[in-house]
Amino acid sequence: MTSLSKFEIFIKAAISVILIWFGALPSIGQEKTSPDEQTILIFGDSLTAGYGVDFDQAYPSILQSLLKADDLPFNVIPSGVSGETTAGGLRRIDWVMRLPINVFVLALGGNDGLRGIDLKDTERNLIRIAERVKAKNPEVHIVIAGMQMPPNLGERYASAFAALYPAVAEELDASLISFLLEGVGGDPALNQTDGIHPNREGHKLVAQHVYESLKPILK
């Protein structure tokens, strides 16, 4: 491999990172199938970014396929940044609202929990993110995707963390996915060796779970 080709690869990779950071990548279902087509924005961390799997193996891509199979006119836009906390999401949210959003899935907070960030800060950030989206898209349907912490972080903390998401959903009058990784989290067969990120089979189950949770609001 020549030095020039290495440089070109570096530039392309850098541009991709910038586009992902600012949420400027196109939706998964790029082709318009209907003038009434709507947008689902999934705003999250490495789980949404598909850490450790190919782009088309991550749950947002699989969700797009499920929607298409049922002839539902929705385009999925995944906006996930690995390692992102709710504070990072709050700083980034304004950059990803360049198009009208019909359904906003807020899938952040896991990294807050793993870092032991004060739950009040996490709750406040989640609410502020959703409020900014609502301010720009008054008719948007907000969906809060809950996360859970492993018991080794302490039962009291894990319990309080899990309770945070229903409280946020109630405060915002939003829909709730009680646990994004339902049936996947904690199962070695469905996760990568780090025990945190789903593998290909795990992402399939996450996508199906998200799809079933969204069905009642997809019109």
Secondary structure, DSSP 8 states (H G I E B T S, - for coil): --HHHHHHHHHHHHHHHHHHHTT-S--SS-S---TT-EEEEEEESHHHHTTTS-GGGSHHHHHHHHHHHTT--EEEEEEE-TT--HHHHHHHGGGG-SS--SEEEEE--HHHHHTT--HHHHHHHHHHHHHHHHHH-TT-EEEEE-----GGG-HHHHHHHHHHHHHHHHHHT-EEES-TTTTTTT-GGGB-TTSSSB-HHHHHHHHHHHHHHHGGG--
